[in-house]
Amino acid sequence: MSKSYETHMYMVCYPNHALVLSQLNPEDFAFKYNYGSASYYSGKLVFAEIDQNYRHPYFRIDEALLSLKPHEDGEPKATKYVSSYRILEHIEISAIQKLFLANADGSCLELKESEYQGPQTKNDLRVYAELTPLNVLTLSKWNMREFGRYFTDPKNILAVPRLLFSQVRLDVDNFLREFEMNPFINPPLQGIHPSKLRDAILDLRRRPNKFMKGITLDASFTKESYKRIKNGFMFVDAEDEKFFAMPSLDEIEELRFFKNI
């Protein structure tokens, strides 16, 4: 007699974009993605658990469910892909339940929804890593909520229906001081030449009516440590948002989640 397994629906947000059905819990799913798949991948994995009752005409979820059966030896079915194109666009934010971060070693950290608390100061420059559907790094004067609303405002010519992004830690003033003393310092952000970053910062600061500036065409997220994530991750569209805060460094160190990354 075949075993009965709970059905999960996962939205893979990074490194690829996919809606996947699985009989694995989140921890086992993360491990399988890095180690058990025939398609080799060894790096960061960001995925969300979606309400298993969620349906959208764009996805053929019920049809895919018919194939979600344990293997002949009784082992659970790890992945049944529903779609790999325009995923977040068709997932309502209310259906996103949890967010998970995974490492190349298979370790997995669950983030729970929390209330976004905006920064106390105005016009500080911040770096945002857009993960899906965009994959770029952007320098901005806006806080996370303002940044997300801009990119999902239908009036904006660059708008996307929904966006997942995070803030990357960067002490802008300290970087400028270090660069002034040594223009050959190592890049504070992977894939960005220090002089290019300096120029972008100075350009944005001298223009009061400009609020953001792209600094790379590739977020290079897999090259940075999760320690570089500030505040957390935000899903946002024109009407809704959902914020998943990063635990403190001390809390995560206790879980040994940052080991070897």
Disulfide bonds with the S-S distance in Angstrom:
none
